[in-house]
Amino acid sequence: MSNDGAEVTFAPGQDLSLDAQEMLLEEVFERAEIKEIFSIHYDMVELGQYVSHVVEVKSLDAAMSNAKQLTKSGSINPSSIRVTSHRVITTPLVEHKLKLDPPRKAPRWKAPKPI
């Protein structure tokens, strides 16, 4: 045994499936593309009725600035204006093998029986 001591990597009763899942998630997130999307939601009067609209913008600052401008419009319900965001995680493509049955053997040709 070395002077540095030993490191315990497994203990009886430990659930290794959680460790494996954690490692898989770390590997996926290293190669994943994470994109944050900001949206402005508002209700606008069209033909005498409120119609909901959603507009995506590139940044939170742009969303806040546009939302502030929307409050000045007479055709938009100011209490309906909301700014939201969410993240979209795109993982790399994974190719899956096709599960095909092997082709069936062709029927053997039988010579006609002589008459």
Secondary structure, 3 states (H helix, E strand, C coil): CCCCCCCCCCCCCCCHHHHHHHHHHHHHHHHCEEEEEEEEEEEEEECCEEEEEEEEECCHHHHHHHHHHHCCCCCECHHHCEEEEEEEEECCCCCCCCCCCCCCCCCCCCCCCCC
